[in-house]
Amino acid sequence: MKTSINFKVAKSDSEIHNFRKKSFDYIRKDLTPKNEYWMEQKIADRLLKIEAFCKEKSGRKLQKNAMPVREAVVVIKENTSMQDLHNLSKRLEDELKIRVFQIAIHKDEGHYDKDTKEWKPNYHAHLVADWQDLETGKTLKHQSFHYSKMQDLASECLGMERGVSGSLTRLEAVEFKIKKREEDLKILEERCNEMQQEIDSKKAEDLIVKESDFLGFQKIKTDKTIENYKKAIKSNNLQILKNKTELESKEKQIAELKTKIESLKNEVFFFKNKNSTLLTNATVFAVEKKKYLESVVNIIQKTINNERLKVSFYERLKSKDFKISDEVARICEKISKDNNIPFSAFEEVFRDSEKMAKIFTLLRFGEKRNSQPEEINIERKSKLGR
C-alpha cells in the first residue's frame, strides 16, 4: 500500500471536520469510534501566537496573504497508530522545521463499490502544522525537493511504500499540460489569422450594399456599405483583441510550465545523484544511517512510554518471571511488524551500550528516574545485548 502527504493552507472549518464536531453525510457513524484525535492547541490560539511572535521577531505584522497554518492529508494503513504519526511529526520538525500541533486519524470515510457493494475504506490522517520559521518569524520557505523529502519521511515513518516519485509524476503531468496548451495555442493562432484575413476575403463582398437606379444599373450604396464595413471592422477588432489576450495568456502558461518542468528535471537529477552518492560515498551513507537509527530509537522510546501507560504492563512488571530483556524483545518485535523495520536495525541500536542502557532504564523506571548501575549490568547480559 502506498502513502502520500500533501500540505495545503488549513481551512477555517478544519477542526469541525477533523474532530467530528458535527455529523457528516459522507461518513459511517458506526466506524467513527475507531477514529483517534490529538490536539496540542486550537488553530485560532496558534494563529494568535504566530502573529505575536512574528511582530516580536521581525518588528512587523504577519502579512495578510501569509499561510502560517497548513494541513496535510496523509494516506495511512488500517493499523497506523497515533504513535506512528507522532514519529512522522517529529521527523518533519527535525528535518523541515514543520511543527504539527493537531492530528486526526479517520477510519470512517470511504465508499461502497458500485458492483460488489463492498465497503472500500479511505484510511487517512489530518496533520495540522505551524509553518512559521522560528528564526525569522516569517513563514517557512521550502523548495521542491523539500516536498519530495516529505514523501520520503511519510513512507519511512509509516512503514508504507512510497508512491511513484512525486517529481516524476508531476513531470509527466506538466509535459501533458504543455502539449495541451501548445495545441490550444495553435488553434487560437489559426483562428486569429482567419479573423485578420476575413475582411480581405470573399466575405467582404457581402458587406457591399448595391441598388438599381431607374435605368436598372447596379450602383454601390456608399453610406450603407461604409456602415457595414465599420461594423465588421469593429467586430473583428474585438474578436482579434480577445484572441490576442487569449494567446498571450496561453504563451505565458506555456512559459511557466516549461520553467516548472526544468525545475522538476533538476529535482529528479538531484535525487538520482543522491542515491548514487549513498551507494558510493561512505561518509554520506554513514550520516543517513545514523539518522535512520535515531528514528528507530525514537520509535522504541515512544512505544515504551505508551506501554507504561497500560495496566497490563504493570501486571507483568509485578510478576516474578518479568524480564526486561523479554519485554524489550516483545516491543521490538511489535515495532518491526507495525513499521516494517528489519531486526538488523535493532541489532545496530543495541550494539550501542549507552542507547541500550537508556532504553532499559526507561522501560523499568520511566523518564524521571535513573536505573542503578547494577541493574544495567544485569540487563546488558540479556539476549538483545549479546
C-alpha positions as CSV (number, residue, x, y, z in Angstrom):
1,M,0.0,0.0,0.0
2,K,1.4,3.4,-1.0
3,T,1.3,6.6,1.1
4,S,1.5,10.3,0.3
5,I,1.4,13.5,2.2
6,N,0.4,16.9,0.8
7,F,0.2,20.2,2.7
8,K,-2.3,23.0,1.8
9,V,-3.5,26.0,3.7
10,A,-5.7,25.0,6.6
11,K,-9.4,25.7,6.1
12,S,-11.5,27.6,8.6
13,D,-13.6,24.6,9.3
14,S,-10.7,22.1,9.7
15,E,-11.3,21.4,13.3
16,I,-15.1,20.9,12.8
17,H,-14.3,18.2,10.1
18,N,-11.2,16.7,11.7
19,F,-12.5,16.3,15.2
20,R,-16.1,15.4,14.1
21,K,-17.7,18.3,15.9
22,K,-20.8,17.8,13.7
23,S,-22.2,14.9,11.7
24,F,-21.4,14.5,8.0
25,D,-23.4,12.5,5.5
26,Y,-20.4,11.0,3.8
27,I,-19.1,9.1,6.9
28,R,-20.1,5.9,8.5
29,K,-21.1,6.7,12.0
30,D,-20.7,3.1,13.2
31,L,-17.0,3.4,12.4
32,T,-16.4,6.9,13.9
33,P,-15.4,5.4,17.3
34,K,-12.3,4.0,15.6
35,N,-11.1,7.5,14.8
36,E,-8.3,8.9,17.0
37,Y,-7.6,12.5,17.9
38,W,-4.8,14.6,19.4
39,M,-4.6,18.4,19.9
40,E,-1.9,20.4,21.4
41,Q,-3.6,23.8,20.6
42,K,-6.6,25.2,18.7
43,I,-5.9,26.8,15.3
44,A,-7.2,30.2,16.4
45,D,-4.9,30.2,19.5
46,R,-1.9,29.1,17.4
47,L,-2.6,31.9,14.9
48,L,-2.5,34.5,17.7
49,K,0.7,33.0,19.0
50,I,2.2,33.1,15.4
51,E,1.2,36.7,14.8
52,A,2.6,37.8,18.2
53,F,5.9,36.0,17.6
54,C,6.2,37.5,14.1
55,K,5.7,41.0,15.5
56,E,8.3,40.3,18.2
57,K,10.9,38.8,15.9
58,S,10.6,40.9,12.8
59,G,9.0,44.1,14.1
60,R,6.3,43.7,11.5
61,K,2.8,42.3,11.4
62,L,2.3,39.0,9.7
63,Q,1.4,39.5,6.0
64,K,-2.3,39.2,5.1
65,N,-1.5,36.7,2.4
66,A,0.7,34.5,4.6
67,M,-0.2,30.9,5.2
68,P,1.2,30.2,8.6
69,V,-1.1,27.2,9.4
70,R,-1.3,24.4,6.9
71,E,-2.9,21.0,6.8
72,A,-1.9,17.7,5.3
73,V,-3.9,14.7,4.4
74,V,-1.8,11.6,4.8
75,V,-2.7,8.2,3.4
76,I,-2.3,5.6,6.1
77,K,-2.9,1.8,6.8
78,E,-5.7,0.4,8.9
79,N,-3.2,-0.3,11.8
80,T,-1.4,3.0,11.6
81,S,-1.2,4.4,15.1
82,M,-1.1,7.8,16.6
83,Q,2.4,7.0,17.7
84,D,3.5,6.5,14.1
85,L,2.1,9.9,13.2
86,H,3.8,11.5,16.2
87,N,7.1,10.0,14.9
88,L,6.4,11.4,11.5
89,S,5.6,14.8,13.1
90,K,9.0,14.7,14.9
91,R,10.9,14.0,11.7
92,L,9.0,16.8,9.9
93,E,10.1,19.2,12.7
94,D,13.7,18.0,13.0
95,E,14.3,18.0,9.2
96,L,12.0,20.6,7.8
97,K,11.0,22.8,10.8
98,I,7.3,21.9,10.3
99,R,5.6,21.7,13.8
100,V,2.5,19.6,13.9
101,F,0.0,20.6,16.6
102,Q,-3.1,18.6,15.7
103,I,-3.6,15.1,14.4
104,A,-6.8,13.3,13.5
105,I,-7.0,9.7,12.3
106,H,-10.1,9.0,10.2
107,K,-11.3,5.4,9.6
108,D,-15.0,6.2,9.0
109,E,-14.7,7.6,5.4
110,G,-14.8,5.7,2.2
111,H,-17.4,4.4,-0.4
112,Y,-19.3,1.3,-1.4
113,D,-18.2,-0.4,-4.6
114,K,-20.9,0.1,-7.2
115,D,-20.7,-3.5,-8.5
116,T,-19.9,-5.6,-5.4
117,K,-21.5,-3.2,-2.8
118,E,-18.4,-3.8,-0.7
119,W,-17.2,-1.1,1.6
120,K,-13.9,0.5,0.4
121,P,-12.4,2.4,3.4
122,N,-10.3,5.5,2.9
123,Y,-7.9,5.4,5.7
124,H,-6.2,8.8,6.2
125,A,-5.0,11.2,8.8
126,H,-5.1,15.0,9.0
127,L,-1.9,16.8,10.3
128,V,-2.3,20.5,11.1
129,A,1.0,22.3,11.3
130,D,2.6,25.5,12.3
131,W,4.5,26.8,9.2
132,Q,6.4,29.6,11.0
133,D,10.1,29.9,10.8
134,L,11.3,30.4,14.4
135,E,14.5,32.1,13.2
136,T,12.8,34.8,11.2
137,G,9.2,34.9,12.4
138,K,8.1,34.6,8.8
139,T,6.6,31.5,7.1
140,L,8.9,28.7,6.1
141,K,10.2,28.7,2.6
142,H,10.5,25.2,1.1
143,Q,11.8,24.2,-2.3
144,S,10.5,21.4,-4.5
145,F,13.0,18.8,-3.2
146,H,11.7,19.5,0.4
147,Y,8.2,18.4,-0.7
148,S,9.7,15.2,-2.1
149,K,11.5,14.7,1.3
150,M,8.1,14.9,3.0
151,Q,7.0,11.9,0.9
152,D,10.2,10.0,1.9
153,L,9.5,10.7,5.6
154,A,5.9,9.6,5.4
155,S,6.9,6.4,3.8
156,E,9.7,5.7,6.3
157,C,7.7,6.6,9.4
158,L,4.5,4.9,8.5
159,G,6.2,1.7,7.1
160,M,4.4,2.1,3.8
161,E,5.6,2.0,0.2
162,R,6.4,5.4,-1.2
163,G,4.2,6.4,-4.1
164,V,5.7,7.0,-7.5
165,S,8.2,9.8,-7.2
166,G,6.2,13.0,-7.0
167,S,8.7,14.6,-9.2
168,L,8.3,12.0,-12.0
169,T,4.5,12.0,-11.7
170,R,4.3,15.8,-11.8
171,L,6.9,15.9,-14.6
172,E,4.6,13.7,-16.8
173,A,1.6,15.8,-15.8
174,V,3.4,19.1,-16.7
175,E,4.6,17.7,-20.0
176,F,1.0,16.7,-20.8
177,K,-0.2,20.2,-19.9
178,I,2.4,21.8,-22.1
179,K,1.3,19.7,-25.0
180,K,-2.3,20.6,-24.4
181,R,-1.5,24.3,-24.1
182,E,0.5,24.2,-27.3
183,E,-2.4,22.6,-29.1
184,D,-4.7,25.3,-27.8
185,L,-2.3,27.9,-28.8
186,K,-2.1,26.6,-32.4
187,I,-5.9,26.7,-32.6
188,L,-6.0,30.3,-31.3
189,E,-3.3,31.3,-33.8
190,E,-5.3,29.8,-36.7
191,R,-8.5,31.5,-35.5
192,C,-6.7,34.8,-35.2
193,N,-5.2,34.6,-38.7
194,E,-8.7,33.7,-40.1
195,M,-10.1,36.8,-38.4
196,Q,-7.4,39.0,-39.8
197,Q,-7.9,37.7,-43.3
198,E,-11.7,37.8,-43.2
199,I,-12.1,41.4,-44.4
200,D,-9.9,40.7,-47.4
201,S,-11.7,37.5,-48.3
202,K,-14.8,37.0,-50.5
203,K,-16.9,37.5,-47.5
204,A,-16.2,41.2,-47.8
205,E,-18.5,41.3,-50.9
206,D,-21.4,40.6,-48.6
207,L,-20.7,44.0,-46.9
208,I,-21.2,45.9,-50.1
209,V,-24.7,47.2,-50.5
210,K,-25.9,47.8,-54.1
211,E,-29.2,49.0,-55.5
212,S,-30.5,49.6,-59.0
213,D,-31.2,53.1,-60.4
214,F,-34.2,53.9,-62.6
215,L,-32.3,52.6,-65.7
216,G,-31.6,49.3,-64.0
217,F,-27.9,49.8,-63.4
218,Q,-26.4,48.5,-60.1
219,K,-24.8,51.2,-58.0
220,I,-23.0,50.9,-54.7
221,K,-24.8,52.5,-51.8
222,T,-21.8,54.2,-50.3
223,D,-23.2,55.2,-46.9
224,K,-24.7,51.8,-46.1
225,T,-21.6,50.0,-47.4
226,I,-19.3,52.1,-45.2
227,E,-21.5,51.5,-42.2
228,N,-21.3,47.7,-42.8
229,Y,-17.5,47.9,-43.1
230,K,-17.3,49.9,-39.8
231,K,-19.4,47.3,-38.0
232,A,-17.4,44.4,-39.5
233,I,-14.1,46.0,-38.6
234,K,-15.2,46.8,-35.1
235,S,-16.5,43.3,-34.6
236,N,-13.3,41.7,-36.0
237,N,-11.1,44.0,-34.0
238,L,-12.9,43.0,-30.8
239,Q,-12.5,39.3,-31.7
240,I,-8.9,39.8,-32.6
241,L,-8.2,41.6,-29.3
242,K,-9.9,38.8,-27.4
243,N,-7.9,36.2,-29.3
244,K,-4.7,38.2,-28.7
245,T,-5.4,38.2,-25.0
246,E,-6.0,34.5,-25.0
247,L,-2.8,34.0,-27.0
248,E,-0.8,36.0,-24.5
249,S,-2.3,34.1,-21.7
250,K,-1.5,30.7,-23.3
251,E,2.0,31.8,-24.1
252,K,2.5,32.8,-20.5
253,Q,1.2,29.5,-19.3
254,I,3.5,27.6,-21.6
255,A,6.5,29.6,-20.4
256,E,5.6,28.9,-16.7
257,L,5.1,25.2,-17.4
258,K,8.4,24.9,-19.2
259,T,10.1,26.6,-16.3
260,K,8.4,24.2,-13.9
261,I,9.4,21.2,-15.9
262,E,13.0,22.3,-15.9
263,S,12.8,22.6,-12.1
264,L,11.4,19.1,-11.9
265,K,14.0,17.7,-14.2
266,N,16.7,19.2,-11.9
267,E,14.9,17.7,-8.9
268,V,14.9,14.2,-10.4
269,F,18.6,14.6,-11.3
270,F,19.3,15.7,-7.7
271,F,17.7,12.6,-6.3
272,K,19.4,10.3,-8.7
273,N,22.7,11.8,-7.7
274,K,21.8,11.4,-4.0
275,N,21.1,7.8,-4.5
276,S,24.3,7.3,-6.3
277,T,26.2,9.1,-3.6
278,L,24.6,6.9,-0.9
279,L,25.9,3.9,-2.7
280,T,29.4,5.2,-3.3
281,N,30.2,7.7,-0.5
282,A,30.8,6.0,2.8
283,T,30.6,9.3,4.8
284,V,27.2,10.3,3.3
285,F,25.9,6.7,3.8
286,A,27.0,6.8,7.5
287,V,25.1,10.1,8.1
288,E,21.9,8.8,6.6
289,K,22.3,5.5,8.5
290,K,22.7,7.5,11.7
291,K,19.5,9.4,11.0
292,Y,17.6,6.2,10.4
293,L,18.9,4.5,13.6
294,E,17.9,7.6,15.6
295,S,14.4,7.4,14.2
296,V,14.3,3.7,15.3
297,V,15.4,4.7,18.8
298,N,12.7,7.4,18.9
299,I,10.0,4.8,18.0
300,I,11.3,2.5,20.7
301,Q,11.2,5.2,23.3
302,K,7.7,6.3,22.3
303,T,6.4,2.8,22.3
304,I,7.8,2.2,25.8
305,N,6.2,5.4,27.1
306,N,2.9,4.2,25.6
307,E,3.3,0.7,27.1
308,R,4.0,2.1,30.5
309,L,0.5,3.7,30.5
310,K,-1.2,0.3,30.2
311,V,-2.4,-1.7,33.2
312,S,-1.2,-4.9,31.6
313,F,2.4,-3.6,31.7
314,Y,2.4,-3.2,35.5
315,E,0.8,-6.6,35.9
316,R,3.7,-8.1,34.0
317,L,6.2,-5.9,36.0
318,K,5.0,-7.3,39.3
319,S,5.4,-10.8,38.1
320,K,8.3,-12.9,39.4
321,D,9.0,-14.0,35.8
322,F,9.3,-10.5,34.5
323,K,12.5,-9.8,32.5
324,I,13.3,-6.5,30.9
325,S,15.0,-8.3,28.0
326,D,11.8,-10.2,27.2
327,E,9.8,-7.0,27.4
328,V,12.2,-5.2,25.1
329,A,12.2,-8.1,22.6
330,R,8.4,-8.1,22.6
331,I,8.3,-4.3,22.0
332,C,10.9,-4.5,19.2
333,E,9.0,-7.3,17.5
334,K,5.8,-5.3,17.6
335,I,7.6,-2.2,16.2
336,S,9.3,-4.3,13.5
337,K,5.9,-5.7,12.4
338,D,4.0,-2.4,12.5
339,N,6.6,-0.2,11.0
340,N,8.4,-2.6,8.6
341,I,11.7,-2.2,10.4
342,P,14.3,-5.0,9.9
343,F,15.7,-6.7,13.0
344,S,19.1,-5.7,11.8
345,A,18.3,-2.1,12.7
346,F,17.5,-3.1,16.3
347,E,20.7,-5.1,16.5
348,E,22.6,-1.9,15.4
349,V,20.8,0.2,18.1
350,F,21.6,-2.3,20.9
351,R,25.3,-2.5,19.9
352,D,25.5,1.0,21.4
353,S,25.7,0.3,25.2
354,E,24.7,3.8,26.1
355,K,21.5,3.7,24.0
356,M,20.7,0.2,25.3
357,A,21.1,1.3,28.9
358,K,18.8,4.3,28.3
359,I,16.1,2.2,26.7
360,F,16.3,-0.4,29.5
361,T,16.2,2.3,32.2
362,L,13.2,4.0,30.5
363,L,11.3,0.7,30.5
364,R,12.0,-0.1,34.1
365,F,11.7,3.3,35.7
366,G,10.3,5.7,33.2
367,E,11.7,9.1,32.2
368,K,12.2,10.7,35.6
369,R,14.3,8.1,37.4
370,N,17.7,6.7,36.8
371,S,18.4,3.0,37.0
372,Q,21.0,1.5,39.3
373,P,24.3,0.6,37.6
374,E,23.9,-3.0,38.8
375,E,20.5,-3.2,37.1
376,I,22.0,-2.1,33.8
377,N,24.9,-4.5,34.0
378,I,22.5,-7.4,34.6
379,E,20.3,-6.4,31.6
380,R,23.4,-6.0,29.4
381,K,23.7,-9.7,29.6
382,S,20.2,-10.1,28.0
383,K,19.7,-11.7,24.7
384,L,19.3,-8.4,22.9
385,G,22.7,-7.2,24.2
386,R,24.7,-10.2,23.3
